[in-house]
Amino acid sequence: MGSRTRTTKPNATTVTAIATEADPGASAVPTVAGGSQTPAGTASGPPTGEEGITLSCLMNARYHSAREAFLDAVHRWFMFGVVISGAGAVSALFGEIPYVNLALGTVAAILGAADLAFDLSNRARTHSLMKRRYFELLSDLREGQKTIVQAEACVHRYSADEEPAYQALLNGSWNAAQEMVYGDSAKLLIIPVWHRRLQNIWRFEGYKYS
């Protein structure tokens, strides 16, 4: 992808309106109404105003959508494992094999405890709510129901509800937002492959993406 750098890099989901630093499916915005088409990170500086708010909302919405999809999928698979492992009919299939029933019961207990401890379902719903808030804010801005200053204040207000960010996923969401707005002229951060594979599991705090 070549050498790609920018003057401002993401550092948390608590992104301000100047766009300093969630399941795919976030609606694409091919152009920014009334905004410049100069890619962020050039000599003109980072995007501000409506353009900055657009990037911030798209990035955060994609981030929360991705987190929602991941947590919901893990929750469903855990529940599937609990039901299958704990089902009496399934255990009976292995009745003559030593320790199998005990192993299945242990698996059911571990998966159920993990799902409860990590609160996967509720966390997925929280990310769904945050995704909705960012898309609603972007809609209000486009409809003229909120000014730039009011939208910036909302972004800061939403920051209070953000959990510590998964940096690789956040940077990937920033890249996606850049492509939605700037298309082929977007300047992207370089994220290592193994970071992308672990983006929903490890936070990579303090890592600097170039």
MDAnalysis code that builds the backbone (N, CA, C; Angstrom):
import MDAnalysis as mda
import numpy as np

u = mda.Universe.empty(630, n_residues=210, atom_resindex=np.repeat(np.arange(210), 3), trajectory=True)
u.add_TopologyAttr("name", ["N", "CA", "C"] * 210)
u.add_TopologyAttr("resid", np.arange(1, 211))
u.add_TopologyAttr("resname", ["MET", "GLY", "SER", "ARG", "THR", "ARG", "THR", "THR", "LYS", "PRO", "ASN", "ALA", "THR", "THR", "VAL", "THR", "ALA", "ILE", "ALA", "THR", "GLU", "ALA", "ASP", "PRO", "GLY", "ALA", "SER", "ALA", "VAL", "PRO", "THR", "VAL", "ALA", "GLY", "GLY", "SER", "GLN", "THR", "PRO", "ALA", "GLY", "THR", "ALA", "SER", "GLY", "PRO", "PRO", "THR", "GLY", "GLU", "GLU", "GLY", "ILE", "THR", "LEU", "SER", "CYS", "LEU", "MET", "ASN", "ALA", "ARG", "TYR", "HIS", "SER", "ALA", "ARG", "GLU", "ALA", "PHE", "LEU", "ASP", "ALA", "VAL", "HIS", "ARG", "TRP", "PHE", "MET", "PHE", "GLY", "VAL", "VAL", "ILE", "SER", "GLY", "ALA", "GLY", "ALA", "VAL", "SER", "ALA", "LEU", "PHE", "GLY", "GLU", "ILE", "PRO", "TYR", "VAL", "ASN", "LEU", "ALA", "LEU", "GLY", "THR", "VAL", "ALA", "ALA", "ILE", "LEU", "GLY", "ALA", "ALA", "ASP", "LEU", "ALA", "PHE", "ASP", "LEU", "SER", "ASN", "ARG", "ALA", "ARG", "THR", "HIS", "SER", "LEU", "MET", "LYS", "ARG", "ARG", "TYR", "PHE", "GLU", "LEU", "LEU", "SER", "ASP", "LEU", "ARG", "GLU", "GLY", "GLN", "LYS", "THR", "ILE", "VAL", "GLN", "ALA", "GLU", "ALA", "CYS", "VAL", "HIS", "ARG", "TYR", "SER", "ALA", "ASP", "GLU", "GLU", "PRO", "ALA", "TYR", "GLN", "ALA", "LEU", "LEU", "ASN", "GLY", "SER", "TRP", "ASN", "ALA", "ALA", "GLN", "GLU", "MET", "VAL", "TYR", "GLY", "ASP", "SER", "ALA", "LYS", "LEU", "LEU", "ILE", "ILE", "PRO", "VAL", "TRP", "HIS", "ARG", "ARG", "LEU", "GLN", "ASN", "ILE", "TRP", "ARG", "PHE", "GLU", "GLY", "TYR", "LYS", "TYR", "SER"])
u.atoms.positions = np.array([
    [0.813, -1.187, 0.000],
    [0.000, 0.000, 0.000],
    [0.851, 1.242, 0.000],
    [2.205, 1.027, 0.096],
    [3.108, 2.166, 0.037],
    [3.242, 2.839, 1.373],
    [4.031, 3.893, 1.380],
    [4.251, 4.629, 2.620],
    [3.095, 5.562, 2.857],
    [2.369, 5.390, 3.968],
    [1.203, 6.185, 4.257],
    [1.258, 6.667, 5.688],
    [1.317, 7.932, 5.855],
    [1.341, 8.501, 7.192],
    [0.328, 9.604, 7.276],
    [-0.033, 10.025, 8.496],
    [-0.955, 11.128, 8.684],
    [-0.525, 11.921, 9.890],
    [-0.956, 13.142, 9.945],
    [-0.539, 14.009, 11.029],
    [-1.268, 13.704, 12.320],
    [-2.415, 13.048, 12.211],
    [-3.203, 12.760, 13.408],
    [-3.581, 11.298, 13.408],
    [-3.362, 10.600, 14.519],
    [-3.655, 9.175, 14.555],
    [-4.662, 8.885, 15.650],
    [-5.483, 7.816, 15.444],
    [-6.468, 7.477, 16.443],
    [-5.822, 6.953, 17.703],
    [-6.475, 7.206, 18.841],
    [-5.937, 6.694, 20.092],
    [-7.001, 6.165, 21.030],
    [-8.283, 6.332, 20.725],
    [-9.361, 5.812, 21.556],
    [-10.651, 6.005, 20.815],
    [-11.701, 5.306, 21.245],
    [-12.991, 5.532, 20.630],
    [-13.562, 6.856, 21.053],
    [-12.963, 7.482, 22.031],
    [-13.411, 8.800, 22.448],
    [-12.806, 9.837, 21.521],
    [-13.168, 9.747, 20.250],
    [-12.562, 10.581, 19.240],
    [-13.274, 11.909, 19.161],
    [-12.506, 12.981, 19.057],
    [-13.092, 14.299, 18.973],
    [-13.509, 14.583, 17.559],
    [-14.110, 15.734, 17.345],
    [-14.650, 16.062, 16.040],
    [-13.572, 16.265, 15.002],
    [-12.324, 16.441, 15.387],
    [-11.268, 16.578, 14.382],
    [-10.712, 15.218, 14.002],
    [-11.351, 14.147, 14.495],
    [-11.033, 12.783, 14.090],
    [-9.617, 12.405, 14.410],
    [-9.208, 12.540, 15.677],
    [-7.861, 12.129, 16.038],
    [-7.717, 10.649, 16.087],
    [-7.776, 9.983, 16.013],
    [-7.241, 8.618, 15.830],
    [-7.635, 8.097, 14.477],
    [-18.260, -1.065, 14.084],
    [-18.007, -1.199, 14.406],
    [-18.671, -1.935, 13.578],
    [-19.571, -4.294, 12.980],
    [-19.749, -5.208, 11.884],
    [-19.923, -4.359, 10.688],
    [-19.178, -4.677, 9.984],
    [-19.288, -4.078, 8.699],
    [-20.771, -3.935, 8.365],
    [-21.051, -3.043, 7.476],
    [-22.431, -2.784, 7.176],
    [-22.764, -1.352, 7.458],
    [-21.800, -0.601, 7.988],
    [-22.046, 0.812, 8.201],
    [-22.265, 1.465, 6.847],
    [-23.245, 2.372, 6.784],
    [-23.584, 2.980, 5.511],
    [-22.457, 3.858, 5.002],
    [-22.130, 3.697, 3.735],
    [-21.020, 4.444, 3.162],
    [-21.433, 5.868, 2.849],
    [-20.481, 6.772, 2.991],
    [-20.705, 8.166, 2.644],
    [-19.675, 8.517, 1.585],
    [-20.037, 8.516, 0.290],
    [-19.055, 8.720, -0.763],
    [-18.444, 10.102, -0.770],
    [-19.200, 11.101, -0.364],
    [-18.675, 12.459, -0.296],
    [-19.174, 13.120, 0.964],
    [-18.511, 14.182, 1.343],
    [-18.915, 14.929, 2.528],
    [-19.610, 16.195, 2.073],
    [-20.876, 16.328, 2.440],
    [-21.643, 17.481, 2.001],
    [-20.997, 18.772, 2.485],
    [-20.651, 19.614, 1.532],
    [-20.090, 20.904, 1.905],
    [-18.661, 20.836, 2.390],
    [-18.034, 19.667, 2.348],
    [-16.686, 19.512, 2.898],
    [-15.642, 19.422, 1.812],
    [-14.398, 19.528, 2.230],
    [-13.282, 19.433, 1.297],
    [-13.020, 17.983, 0.963],
    [-12.520, 17.734, -0.229],
    [-12.153, 16.380, -0.619],
    [-10.661, 16.139, -0.435],
    [-9.963, 17.040, 0.246],
    [-8.542, 16.848, 0.529],
    [-8.363, 15.786, 1.594],
    [-7.628, 14.708, 1.337],
    [-7.464, 13.654, 2.326],
    [-6.852, 14.170, 3.619],
    [-7.320, 13.614, 4.730],
    [-6.758, 13.991, 6.028],
    [-5.287, 13.621, 6.064],
    [-4.492, 14.462, 6.743],
    [-3.085, 14.162, 6.884],
    [-2.217, 14.874, 5.867],
    [-2.835, 15.613, 4.939],
    [-2.042, 16.370, 3.995],
    [-1.696, 17.710, 4.609],
    [-1.104, 18.587, 3.797],
    [-0.655, 19.868, 4.317],
    [-1.803, 20.716, 4.843],
    [-3.019, 20.413, 4.377],
    [-4.162, 21.195, 4.824],
    [-4.561, 20.868, 6.250],
    [-3.969, 19.810, 6.826],
    [-4.252, 19.460, 8.212],
    [-5.393, 18.464, 8.330],
    [-5.696, 18.035, 9.546],
    [-6.757, 17.059, 9.781],
    [-8.123, 17.653, 9.472],
    [-9.113, 16.807, 9.161],
    [-10.438, 17.310, 8.819],
    [-11.119, 17.938, 10.025],
    [-11.866, 18.984, 9.772],
    [-12.590, 19.667, 10.833],
    [-14.022, 19.893, 10.380],
    [-14.825, 20.485, 11.253],
    [-16.192, 20.819, 10.904],
    [-17.021, 19.593, 10.578],
    [-17.895, 19.715, 9.584],
    [-18.785, 18.609, 9.227],
    [-18.014, 17.400, 8.738],
    [-16.925, 17.642, 8.034],
    [-16.096, 16.541, 7.550],
    [-15.498, 15.749, 8.712],
    [-15.008, 16.462, 9.711],
    [-14.434, 15.791, 10.872],
    [-15.472, 15.010, 11.650],
    [-16.659, 15.598, 11.825],
    [-17.741, 14.899, 12.523],
    [-18.150, 13.649, 11.761],
    [-18.227, 13.758, 10.441],
    [-18.597, 12.602, 9.614],
    [-17.618, 11.452, 9.797],
    [-16.321, 11.756, 9.718],
    [-15.307, 10.723, 9.906],
    [-15.385, 10.112, 11.291],
    [-15.572, 10.956, 12.294],
    [-15.635, 10.472, 13.668],
    [-16.827, 9.548, 13.875],
    [-18.000, 9.947, 13.372],
    [-19.210, 9.137, 13.542],
    [-19.107, 7.821, 12.791],
    [-18.601, 7.874, 11.543],
    [-18.477, 6.649, 10.765],
    [-17.484, 5.681, 11.403],
    [-16.363, 6.207, 11.881],
    [-15.354, 5.360, 12.510],
    [-15.908, 4.691, 13.764],
    [-16.523, 5.491, 14.644],
    [-17.054, 4.945, 15.887],
    [-18.205, 3.978, 15.653],
    [-19.069, 4.293, 14.687],
    [-20.186, 3.401, 14.379],
    [-19.683, 2.057, 13.865],
    [-18.685, 2.094, 13.017],
    [-18.127, 0.837, 12.490],
    [-17.427, 0.051, 13.592],
    [-16.705, 0.751, 14.455],
    [-16.029, 0.095, 15.571],
    [-17.040, -0.640, 16.451],
    [-18.107, 0.056, 16.843],
    [-19.105, -0.554, 17.729],
    [-19.886, -1.657, 17.027],
    [-20.092, -1.508, 15.728],
    [-20.773, -2.559, 14.978],
    [-19.935, -3.832, 14.946],
    [-18.629, -3.676, 14.756],
    [-17.734, -4.840, 14.740],
    [-17.674, -5.511, 16.101],
    [-17.610, -4.711, 17.166],
    [-17.583, -5.266, 18.513],
    [-18.896, -5.994, 18.832],
    [-20.010, -5.405, 18.417],
    [-21.309, -6.044, 18.640],
    [-21.374, -7.398, 17.941],
    [-20.950, -7.435, 16.676],
    [-21.006, -8.682, 15.913],
    [-20.128, -9.760, 16.546],
    [-18.919, -9.385, 16.978],
    [-18.002, -10.355, 17.573],
    [-18.549, -10.900, 18.889],
    [-18.964, -10.012, 19.785],
    [-19.453, -10.453, 21.095],
    [-20.731, -11.271, 20.982],
    [-21.609, -10.878, 20.070],
    [-22.853, -11.622, 19.893],
    [-22.576, -13.010, 19.340],
    [-21.624, -13.118, 18.410],
    [-21.283, -14.423, 17.841],
    [-20.674, -15.337, 18.900],
    [-19.764, -14.806, 19.714],
    [-19.149, -15.613, 20.771],
    [-20.209, -16.064, 21.772],
    [-21.121, -15.178, 22.131],
    [-22.191, -15.517, 23.063],
    [-23.042, -16.663, 22.517],
    [-23.407, -16.592, 21.250],
    [-24.244, -17.634, 20.655],
    [-23.526, -18.989, 20.623],
    [-22.239, -18.970, 20.276],
    [-21.497, -20.225, 20.241],
    [-21.314, -20.801, 21.645],
    [-21.099, -19.942, 22.621],
    [-20.989, -20.415, 24.001],
    [-22.291, -21.069, 24.442],
    [-23.420, -20.432, 24.134],
    [-24.715, -20.995, 24.520],
    [-24.988, -22.307, 23.792],
    [-24.577, -22.376, 22.536],
    [-24.716, -23.625, 21.794],
    [-23.917, -24.733, 22.466],
    [-22.675, -24.415, 22.864],
    [-21.844, -25.401, 23.543],
    [-22.422, -25.838, 24.874],
    [-23.014, -24.898, 25.616],
    [-23.619, -25.229, 26.908],
    [-24.787, -26.191, 26.726],
    [-25.645, -25.879, 25.752],
    [-26.830, -26.717, 25.532],
    [-26.437, -28.114, 25.073],
    [-25.515, -28.187, 24.100],
    [-25.118, -29.485, 23.566],
    [-24.382, -30.309, 24.621],
    [-23.455, -29.664, 25.343],
    [-22.666, -30.401, 26.343],
    [-23.527, -30.871, 27.505],
    [-24.538, -30.088, 27.839],
    [-25.355, -30.437, 28.995],
    [-26.565, -31.275, 28.682],
    [-26.835, -31.513, 27.417],
    [-28.018, -32.283, 27.042],
    [-27.869, -33.741, 27.461],
    [-28.869, -34.271, 28.153],
    [-28.817, -35.653, 28.612],
    [-28.751, -36.641, 27.473],
    [-29.459, -36.356, 26.372],
    [-29.473, -37.271, 25.237],
    [-28.090, -37.373, 24.609],
    [-27.390, -36.249, 24.543],
    [-26.052, -36.266, 23.973],
    [-25.096, -37.027, 24.885],
    [-25.213, -36.780, 26.191],
    [-24.343, -37.483, 27.142],
    [-24.557, -38.985, 27.072],
    [-25.807, -39.410, 26.838],
    [-26.121, -40.840, 26.785],
    [-25.434, -41.527, 25.617],
    [-25.150, -40.764, 24.571],
    [-24.471, -41.348, 23.415],
    [-23.081, -41.847, 23.778],
    [-22.499, -41.260, 24.831],
    [-21.145, -41.629, 25.234],
    [-21.155, -42.336, 26.592],
    [-22.268, -42.952, 26.899],
    [-22.427, -43.551, 28.219],
    [-21.407, -44.621, 28.554],
    [-20.893, -45.319, 27.546],
    [-19.965, -46.411, 27.805],
    [-18.509, -45.977, 27.749],
    [-18.269, -44.680, 27.467],
    [-16.893, -44.188, 27.385],
    [-16.544, -43.502, 28.702],
    [-15.523, -43.953, 29.403],
    [-15.178, -43.391, 30.708],
    [-14.913, -41.888, 30.635],
    [-15.398, -41.204, 31.636],
    [-15.132, -39.776, 31.865],
    [-15.760, -38.821, 30.823],
    [-16.412, -39.343, 29.799],
    [-16.976, -38.450, 28.781],
    [-18.090, -37.600, 29.369],
    [-18.984, -38.212, 30.146],
    [-20.070, -37.450, 30.755],
    [-19.522, -36.351, 31.661],
    [-18.485, -36.694, 32.413],
    [-17.865, -35.703, 33.290],
    [-17.252, -34.566, 32.463],
    [-16.601, -34.929, 31.362],
    [-15.979, -33.915, 30.514],
    [-17.021, -32.991, 29.901],
    [-18.135, -33.566, 29.427],
    [-19.180, -32.752, 28.824],
    [-19.795, -31.795, 29.851],
    [-19.997, -32.297, 31.063],
    [-20.528, -31.438, 32.115],
    [-19.571, -30.314, 32.465],
    [-18.284, -30.636, 32.451],
    [-17.277, -29.613, 32.745],
    [-17.255, -28.537, 31.665],
    [-17.333, -28.975, 30.415],
    [-17.356, -28.019, 29.299],
    [-18.561, -27.092, 29.412],
    [-19.724, -27.663, 29.718],
    [-20.930, -26.839, 29.860],
    [-20.771, -25.820, 30.973],
    [-20.190, -26.232, 32.095],
    [-19.998, -25.325, 33.222],
    [-19.012, -24.214, 32.882],
    [-17.932, -24.570, 32.194],
    [-16.908, -23.572, 31.839],
    [-17.459, -22.544, 30.861],
    [-18.147, -23.015, 29.817],
    [-18.695, -22.089, 28.828],
    [-19.756, -21.182, 29.438],
    [-20.620, -21.763, 30.279],
    [-21.648, -20.961, 30.930],
    [-21.059, -19.932, 31.868],
    [-20.032, -20.332, 32.613],
    [-19.386, -19.402, 33.542],
    [-18.670, -18.284, 32.791],
    [-18.010, -18.627, 31.673],
    [-17.300, -17.619, 30.886],
    [-18.271, -16.604, 30.297],
    [-19.391, -17.099, 29.780],
    [-20.385, -16.188, 29.207],
    [-20.951, -15.253, 30.265],
    [-21.183, -15.785, 31.440],
    [-21.714, -14.966, 32.534],
    [-20.680, -13.971, 33.034],
    [-19.446, -14.426, 33.185],
    [-18.399, -13.556, 33.719],
    [-18.062, -12.409, 32.772],
    [-17.992, -12.697, 31.478],
    [-17.647, -11.662, 30.498],
    [-18.864, -10.869, 30.028],
    [-20.059, -11.289, 30.444],
    [-21.292, -10.543, 30.151],
    [-21.397, -10.238, 28.657],
    [-21.200, -11.247, 27.839],
    [-21.096, -11.046, 26.399],
    [-22.360, -10.458, 25.785],
    [-23.525, -10.967, 26.180],
    [-24.771, -10.502, 25.577],
    [-25.032, -9.031, 25.869],
    [-24.894, -8.634, 27.139],
    [-25.145, -7.239, 27.496],
    [-24.121, -6.294, 26.869],
    [-22.885, -6.736, 26.779],
    [-21.860, -5.891, 26.147],
    [-22.153, -5.714, 24.664],
    [-22.650, -6.761, 24.016],
    [-23.024, -6.643, 22.602],
    [-24.147, -5.632, 22.426],
    [-25.139, -5.666, 23.330],
    [-26.259, -4.712, 23.245],
    [-25.776, -3.288, 23.503],
    [-24.796, -3.131, 24.386],
    [-24.249, -1.795, 24.653],
    [-23.592, -1.227, 23.406],
    [-22.818, -2.059, 22.705],
    [-22.180, -1.600, 21.474],
    [-23.231, -1.285, 20.401],
    [-24.313, -2.046, 20.379],
    [-25.391, -1.769, 19.435],
    [-25.994, -0.390, 19.697],
    [-26.190, -0.071, 20.967],
    [-26.727, 1.242, 21.339],
    [-25.779, 2.363, 20.943],
    [-24.473, 2.165, 21.196],
    [-23.502, 3.200, 20.854],
    [-23.445, 3.402, 19.339],
    [-23.510, 2.323, 18.577],
    [-23.523, 2.441, 17.118],
    [-24.716, 3.274, 16.661],
    [-25.857, 3.016, 17.251],
    [-27.067, 3.756, 16.888],
    [-26.927, 5.239, 17.219],
    [-26.317, 5.539, 18.351],
    [-26.161, 6.937, 18.757],
    [-25.300, 7.714, 17.756],
    [-24.228, 7.096, 17.275],
    [-23.361, 7.791, 16.322],
    [-24.046, 7.983, 14.973],
    [-24.797, 6.997, 14.515],
    [-25.515, 7.162, 13.252],
    [-26.636, 8.197, 13.383],
    [-27.298, 8.219, 14.529],
    [-28.342, 9.220, 14.742],
    [-27.749, 10.623, 14.788],
    [-26.578, 10.754, 15.405],
    [-25.915, 12.058, 15.450],
    [-25.565, 12.521, 14.038],
    [-25.043, 11.621, 13.220],
    [-24.706, 11.975, 11.846],
    [-25.949, 12.368, 11.061],
    [-27.051, 11.655, 11.296],
    [-28.307, 11.991, 10.621],
    [-28.820, 13.362, 11.053],
    [-28.750, 13.645, 12.352],
    [-29.188, 14.949, 12.850],
    [-28.371, 16.084, 12.247],
    [-27.075, 15.840, 12.086],
    [-26.205, 16.860, 11.498],
    [-26.570, 17.103, 10.036],
    [-26.807, 16.032, 9.290],
    [-27.142, 16.172, 7.875],
    [-28.501, 16.851, 7.694],
    [-29.432, 16.595, 8.596],
    [-30.767, 17.194, 8.497],
    [-30.824, 18.621, 9.032],
    [-29.721, 19.080, 9.610],
    [-29.685, 20.426, 10.142],
    [-30.293, 20.576, 11.521],
    [-30.571, 19.442, 12.183],
    [-31.141, 19.501, 13.518],
    [-30.092, 19.823, 14.581],
    [-28.821, 19.644, 14.225],
    [-27.722, 19.984, 15.131],
    [-26.677, 20.784, 14.368],
    [-26.102, 21.756, 15.047],
    [-25.006, 22.509, 14.463],
    [-23.702, 21.734, 14.655],
    [-22.630, 22.212, 14.024],
    [-21.330, 21.578, 14.185],
    [-20.915, 21.578, 15.647],
    [-21.115, 22.709, 16.327],
    [-20.728, 22.814, 17.737],
    [-21.520, 21.824, 18.587],
    [-22.810, 21.709, 18.340],
    [-23.631, 20.761, 19.094],
    [-23.215, 19.317, 18.820],
    [-22.888, 19.024, 17.574],
    [-22.450, 17.669, 17.228],
    [-21.120, 17.346, 17.902],
    [-20.194, 18.317, 17.933],
    [-18.924, 18.098, 18.620],
    [-19.151, 17.835, 20.101],
    [-20.078, 18.564, 20.696],
    [-20.389, 18.355, 22.113],
    [-20.951, 16.956, 22.341],
    [-21.772, 16.473, 21.411],
    [-22.332, 15.123, 21.538],
    [-21.238, 14.062, 21.473],
    [-20.268, 14.261, 20.579],
    [-19.169, 13.303, 20.471],
    [-18.412, 13.228, 21.794],
    [-18.145, 14.377, 22.389],
    [-17.460, 14.396, 23.685],
    [-18.328, 13.739, 24.763],
    [-19.617, 13.971, 24.705],
    [-20.526, 13.394, 25.698],
    [-20.566, 11.871, 25.566],
    [-20.589, 11.385, 24.342],
    [-20.589, 9.940, 24.127],
    [-19.302, 9.298, 24.628],
    [-18.224, 10.068, 24.617],
    [-16.932, 9.538, 25.052],
    [-16.965, 9.043, 26.488],
    [-17.837, 9.629, 27.290],
    [-17.924, 9.222, 28.694],
    [-18.422, 7.789, 28.838],
    [-19.112, 7.273, 27.828],
    [-19.672, 5.920, 27.894],
    [-18.792, 4.887, 27.189],
    [-17.654, 5.318, 26.667],
    [-16.803, 4.404, 25.917],
    [-15.946, 3.542, 26.841],
    [-15.794, 2.273, 26.456],
    [-14.879, 1.384, 27.159],
    [-13.473, 1.571, 26.575],
    [-12.431, 1.087, 27.263],
    [-11.085, 1.148, 26.674],
    [-11.086, 0.503, 25.281],
    [-10.411, 1.146, 24.360],
    [-10.508, 0.745, 22.956],
    [-9.601, -0.427, 22.606],
    [-10.042, -1.220, 21.641],
    [-9.187, -2.214, 20.998],
    [-8.526, -1.505, 19.822],
    [-7.248, -1.147, 19.992],
    [-6.598, -0.207, 19.100],
    [-6.528, -0.691, 17.651],
    [-6.256, -1.969, 17.424],
    [-6.174, -2.469, 16.046],
    [-7.527, -2.348, 15.357],
    [-8.587, -2.704, 16.054],
    [-9.927, -2.594, 15.483],
    [-10.298, -1.140, 15.257],
    [-9.935, -0.280, 16.195],
    [-10.243, 1.142, 16.064],
    [-9.531, 1.754, 14.864],
    [-8.257, 1.396, 14.691],
    [-7.511, 1.910, 13.546],
    [-8.072, 1.365, 12.230],
    [-8.510, 0.118, 12.243],
    [-9.151, -0.442, 11.056],
    [-10.457, 0.275, 10.737],
    [-11.179, 0.652, 11.778],
    [-12.420, 1.402, 11.589],
    [-12.135, 2.796, 11.051],
    [-11.024, 3.387, 11.507],
    [-10.605, 4.687, 10.983],
    [-10.284, 4.575, 9.489],
    [-9.576, 3.509, 9.101],
    [-9.277, 3.304, 7.687],
    [-10.555, 3.166, 6.869],
    [-11.522, 2.414, 7.400],
    [-12.790, 2.221, 6.691],
    [-13.532, 3.540, 6.525],
    [-13.532, 4.369, 7.568],
    [-14.191, 5.676, 7.489],
    [-13.511, 6.553, 6.450],
    [-12.169, 6.501, 6.395],
    [-11.436, 7.267, 5.401],
    [-11.828, 6.845, 3.981],
    [-11.938, 5.540, 3.763],
    [-12.299, 5.049, 2.443],
    [-13.728, 5.417, 2.080],
    [-14.626, 5.426, 3.079],
    [-16.006, 5.813, 2.816],
    [-16.093, 7.266, 2.338],
    [-15.280, 8.114, 2.933],
    [-15.353, 9.547, 2.633],
    [-14.488, 9.917, 1.439],
    [-13.234, 9.407, 1.386],
    [-12.282, 9.845, 0.367],
    [-12.116, 8.873, -0.788],
    [-12.629, 7.666, -0.655],
    [-12.496, 6.695, -1.731],
    [-11.054, 6.289, -1.970],
    [-10.641, 6.263, -3.233],
    [-9.299, 5.809, -3.592],
    [-8.199, 6.743, -3.110],
    [-8.552, 7.990, -2.769],
    [-7.536, 8.945, -2.321],
    [-7.308, 8.899, -0.815],
    [-7.963, 7.958, -0.125],
    [-7.819, 7.864, 1.332],
    [-6.403, 7.474, 1.719],
    [-5.902, 8.077, 2.781],
    [-4.591, 7.716, 3.334],
    [-4.844, 6.790, 4.528],
    [-4.315, 5.590, 4.474],
    [-4.638, 4.567, 5.458],
    [-3.479, 4.273, 6.398],
    [-3.829, 3.937, 7.622],
    [-2.839, 3.473, 8.583],
    [-2.489, 2.024, 8.281],
    [-1.251, 1.642, 8.510],
    [-0.800, 0.283, 8.241],
    [-0.961, -0.555, 9.509],
    [-1.786, -1.591, 9.433],
    [-2.069, -2.460, 10.576],
    [-1.534, -3.854, 10.275],
    [-0.608, -4.370, 11.084],
    [-0.057, -5.717, 10.837],
    [-1.160, -6.773, 10.783],
    [-0.916, -7.807, 9.992],
    [-1.909, -8.866, 9.802],
    [-2.280, -9.514, 11.131],
    [-1.297, -9.805, 11.968],
    [-1.602, -10.499, 13.219],
    [-2.358, -9.594, 14.179],
    [-2.221, -8.283, 14.035],
    [-3.029, -7.369, 14.824],
    [-4.495, -7.441, 14.381],
    [-4.703, -7.524, 13.071],
    [-6.072, -7.616, 12.560],
    [-6.741, -8.910, 13.005],
    [-5.966, -9.975, 13.080],
    [-6.543, -11.264, 13.493],
    [-6.913, -11.273, 14.971],
    [-6.211, -10.499, 15.772],
    [-6.465, -10.440, 17.212],
    [-7.163, -9.157, 17.625],
    [-7.735, -8.428, 16.674],
    [-8.244, -7.096, 16.948],
    [-9.414, -7.067, 17.932],
    [-10.137, -8.166, 18.065],
    [-11.250, -8.223, 19.006],
    [-10.888, -8.914, 20.321],
    [-9.632, -9.323, 20.433],
    [-9.214, -10.075, 21.616],
    [-8.174, -9.318, 22.432],
    [-7.218, -8.679, 21.751],
    [-6.126, -7.981, 22.425],
    [-6.207, -6.499, 22.118],
    [-5.976, -5.665, 23.151],
    [-6.163, -4.226, 22.977],
    [-4.989, -3.522, 22.298],
    [-3.798, -4.088, 22.338],
    [-2.608, -3.471, 21.749],
    [-2.433, -2.033, 22.228],
    [-2.600, -1.820, 23.499],
    [-2.486, -0.474, 24.059],
    [-1.068, 0.050, 23.903],
    [-0.954, 1.296, 23.496],
    [0.346, 1.934, 23.347],
    [1.040, 1.678, 22.029],
    [0.468, 0.803, 21.192],
    [1.113, 0.526, 19.903],
    [0.879, 1.696, 18.955],
    [1.924, 2.110, 18.248],
    [1.822, 3.237, 17.323],
    [1.735, 2.716, 15.892],
    [0.634, 2.984, 15.242],
    [0.458, 2.577, 13.842],
    [0.912, 3.713, 12.935],
    [1.657, 3.375, 11.888],
    [2.201, 4.382, 10.978],
    [1.335, 4.508, 9.744],
])
